Amino acid sequence: MTFWLDIAAFALKALILTLAVAGVVVVIARAARSRGGEPDEIEIERLDEKWRRRAARLGAALAPKKERKALVKAAKKAAKAPPPDARVYVLDFKGDVMASAVNKLAREIDALLSVARPDKDEVVLRLESPGGTVTGYGLAAARLQRLRAAGVKLTIAVDQVAASGGYMMAAVADRLIAAPFAMIGSIGVVAQVPNINRILKKNDIDVEVMTAGEYKRSVSILGEITPAGREHFQGKLEQTHEAFKRLIADLRPRVAISEVGNGDVWLARDALALGLVDELCVSDDYLFRQRERAAIYLIKSHEPKPLLKQLMERFGALARLVF
């Protein structure tokens, strides 16, 4: 009896393995077919309709039984009504050190610029970022400026933090709102470079750093940092900081940049008095207030998973099934 059970178990595992391999082949085939096509998908959700449906269900549940039919009928009629002419498009940007969401943001802005109407529609960006690389966040801010250049109103909402490069992005907004305890500011530049040259010398390890150009490698991890190299590197930080301050001064002329451009951060309730934000308000409340005047569309783009990751997930599922 045990022998036949073992045979049956083996056959079942073989079948699962065959199906899993077939699934992997399908993934590869789909990936091959998708090459040369669109690298992402745009997902659209009508937020004001979703809120209206929720309110209708809650109202019907709480109403006396004799009134429910009328409420349901009114909700169905409202659902058939044409959308308001005004449109609000909602984007999300959750920033990391490398501003890796910058390409996702670019695709969403490309899509919006093909449909958004200047001086009529509004884009609301829900932003959360403690900052990161100068190049990444500089690019993100430049991409947001495309909306302003096209005449599309840009509102940026900060619920938790927009600091350093995050604030560089936030300052592009026509209107900047923030939750009272959000962290705002950090208009400064920082660079941390570990240096193990003394450890190498102590252990009689030579490191040759060969460059062409006086300032090609003024500061490095392995080589000795000279006073001249340190001064040159510090000068580059100062130049970047000045460019950051000029950008904020241009975007928000009411701000006294000499007071706020020192790298410090503030709670939004204090940043309001400094002119760093325009209104204290959480993003949910701001959007909820727009629901009567505008159709509100949440826009998301999704990148397909890399082929290797898809294969690993398939094999992971196989391992869980078989073993």
Secondary structure, DSSP 4 states (H G I P E B T S, - for coil): -HHHHHHHHHHHHHHHHHHHHHHHHHHHHHHHHHTTS-S-EEEEEEHHHHHHHHHHHHHHHHS-HHHHHHHHHHHHHHHHSPPPSEEEEEEEEE--TT-TTHHHHHHHHHHHHTTPPTTT-EEEEEEEE----HHHHHHHHHHHHHHHHTT-EEEEEEEEEEETHHHHHHTT-SEEEE-TT-EEE-----------HHHHHHTT-------SSTTTTSS-SSS---HHHHHHHHHHHHHHHHHHHHHHHHH-TTS-HHHHTTS-EEEHHHHTTTTS-SEE--HHHHHHHTTTTEEEEEEEEEPPPPHHHHHHHHHHHHHHHH-
